[in-house]
Amino acid sequence: MKIVPRGAWLVIEQIDATQVGGLFVPDGDKAQYKQGIVLAVPVDPTDEAKGISVGDRVVYDIVGSINFRLANDKFVMLKAREILGKIEI
């Protein structure tokens, strides 16, 4: 099964990571920001989704995100504007 987002929506796999290369990103149930790996981007992305690619490790704001399950796997969908930045190691 495959999810193909539309417009500015992205599919993210949330990862549990608290420190990456000296950058501390709070993680936990009450954290407002999470880290994830981009799994799917729109075929015809809007301007705000351009520059985000599958495999990018990102920090995102959970306020506008939607958590869901598909075939026993957990995913997060969010708009590209919720991406605060990419993590480059």
BELUR-V164016 format. One line per field, one symbol per residue. ss: DSSP state (A for helix, B for strand, O for the rest). phi: phi as a letter, one per 40 degrees, with the letter a starting at -180 (. if undefined). psi: psi as a letter, one per 20 degrees, with the letter a starting at -180 (. if undefined). Layout:
ss=???
phi=???
psi=???
This chain:
ss=OOOOOOOOBBBBBBBOOOBBOOBBOOOOOOOOBBBBBBBBOOOOOOAAAOOOOOOOBBBBBAAAOBBBBBOOBBBBBBBAAABBBBOOO
phi=.bbbcbfbcbbbbcbcababfgccbdbiccccbbbabcbabccbccdcccgbbdgccbbbccdccbcabafgbcbbbacdccccicbbb
psi=qpporqdjqqpqopqophpokiopopqrhiqhqrqrpphqqqgmqrhhiqipqpipprpqpigjqoprqoljqprpprqhiiphrqop.
